[in-house]
Amino acid sequence: MDYAIEVNNIVKKYNNFYALNNISFNVKKGEIFGLLGPNGAGKTTLISILSTLVKPTSGTAIINNYDIIKDQKEVRKSIGIVFQDSSSDNRLTVKENLYLGASLYNMPKNKREERINEVLKFLELDSYKDKIVRYLSGGMKRKVEIARALLSNPKILFLDEPTTGLDPDIRYLLWDYIKRLVKDYNITIFITTHYMEEAEELCDRIAIMDKGEIKVIGEPDNLKKKLEGDIVILETKNNIDINSEYIKEIRRSDNKYIITVKDSEKFLIELFNYIKNNNINIDSINIRKATLAEVFLYYTGRELR
Ligand SMILES: Nc1ncnc2c1ncn2[C@@H]1O[C@H](COP(=O)(O)OP(=O)(O)OP(=O)(O)O)[C@@H](O)[C@H]1O
């Protein structure tokens, strides 16, 4: 299999602290691959290493068949990056920023106008091209960043938390553009996020990352299926001490019992009998299918907030 990204045993140490602790995985061509993890998990460090901006302590990665250590220049030429912090000049217009980007890429002068118009069109920024970036909304600014990263026709686009802090409407809109980049231009997308929904809706595969380690990799649906169970959330001030063959795990947090069960329909009959026989007062009962939030909890032992 020909991969877009191959990560081999990457370690990044800051003094004695392992920001990345032996990371290995592959990203397929034309895939939307998501790195899901809380603040400080190491996502930005990893994306900075893969895009050659930071050197790993050990290990390496192959990007578009180029080695991030040995072929830095070629790697850079074949990728586009959008970082969390804006790289646009706020005082310039959208189009001026794109010209600046094109000149930084050393794009031939006679190609610039055409390519800039293409990316403006793709991101539906035409009517904003003469607006000063400072006065644009957060979502629009993000689009300008993406437009700039696309100028060089990259084969891989790295997006570091591209929708953090944006309104849900804009978030959905950006997802659409990202999906179209894959579908229409066969670009591989590597995205970091701490939004479950983003990982779930947008990504073909995700890696759950915590404290510098990858805990599990897979398709969101498969990861959920692997948990094999439903979650029953029971709110009560009483003590619950129920035994059932259907229970996989019970956790308690304040007045809530979070019960992972198989065959929830059968379990509920037992639960209702237990409640009746023991005079338990229930404030609420909720049943939900395992979501990515439960997957995250299962593999990291904590909630992603
Ligand atoms: N230059 C540095 N020197 C020392 N420690 C660093 C440095 N850069 C990052 N770290 C540490 O490495 C860990 C991973 O940071 P990183 O920014 O990669 O996390 P992240 O998952 O991207 O989080 P965020 O969502 O906040 O960007 C953090 O604990 C951070 O404090």
PDBQT file of the ligand as one rigid body, heavy atoms in Angstrom, charges set to zero:
ROOT
HETATM    1  N1  LIG A 401       8.773  24.098  23.121  1.00  0.00    +0.000 N 
HETATM    2  C1  LIG A 401       8.302  23.376  24.136  1.00  0.00    +0.000 A 
HETATM    3  N2  LIG A 401       9.008  23.259  25.292  1.00  0.00    +0.000 NA
HETATM    4  C2  LIG A 401       8.551  22.512  26.322  1.00  0.00    +0.000 A 
HETATM    5  N3  LIG A 401       7.386  21.838  26.308  1.00  0.00    +0.000 NA
HETATM    6  C3  LIG A 401       6.633  21.920  25.199  1.00  0.00    +0.000 A 
HETATM    7  C4  LIG A 401       7.048  22.683  24.061  1.00  0.00    +0.000 A 
HETATM    8  N4  LIG A 401       6.089  22.566  23.113  1.00  0.00    +0.000 NA
HETATM    9  C5  LIG A 401       5.133  21.774  23.635  1.00  0.00    +0.000 A 
HETATM   10  N5  LIG A 401       5.446  21.381  24.870  1.00  0.00    +0.000 N 
HETATM   11  C6  LIG A 401       4.647  20.491  25.743  1.00  0.00    +0.000 C 
HETATM   12  O1  LIG A 401       4.344  19.316  25.022  1.00  0.00    +0.000 OA
HETATM   13  C7  LIG A 401       3.009  18.880  25.299  1.00  0.00    +0.000 C 
HETATM   14  C8  LIG A 401       2.234  18.728  24.030  1.00  0.00    +0.000 C 
HETATM   15  O2  LIG A 401       1.938  20.021  23.487  1.00  0.00    +0.000 OA
HETATM   16  P1  LIG A 401       1.107  20.225  22.138  1.00  0.00    +0.000 P 
HETATM   17  O3  LIG A 401       1.013  21.688  21.885  1.00  0.00    +0.000 OA
HETATM   18  O4  LIG A 401       1.676  19.387  21.081  1.00  0.00    +0.000 OA
HETATM   19  O5  LIG A 401      -0.317  19.656  22.565  1.00  0.00    +0.000 OA
HETATM   20  P2  LIG A 401      -1.672  19.731  21.769  1.00  0.00    +0.000 P 
HETATM   21  O6  LIG A 401      -2.271  18.386  21.830  1.00  0.00    +0.000 OA
HETATM   22  O7  LIG A 401      -1.444  20.299  20.415  1.00  0.00    +0.000 OA
HETATM   23  O8  LIG A 401      -2.528  20.729  22.615  1.00  0.00    +0.000 OA
HETATM   24  P3  LIG A 401      -3.284  22.047  22.133  1.00  0.00    +0.000 P 
HETATM   25  O9  LIG A 401      -4.642  21.597  21.737  1.00  0.00    +0.000 OA
HETATM   26  O10 LIG A 401      -3.292  22.884  23.371  1.00  0.00    +0.000 OA
HETATM   27  O11 LIG A 401      -2.505  22.655  21.020  1.00  0.00    +0.000 OA
HETATM   28  C9  LIG A 401       2.425  19.911  26.250  1.00  0.00    +0.000 C 
HETATM   29  O12 LIG A 401       2.499  19.397  27.564  1.00  0.00    +0.000 OA
HETATM   30  C10 LIG A 401       3.302  21.106  26.076  1.00  0.00    +0.000 C 
HETATM   31  O13 LIG A 401       3.359  21.858  27.266  1.00  0.00    +0.000 OA
ENDROOT
TORSDOF 0
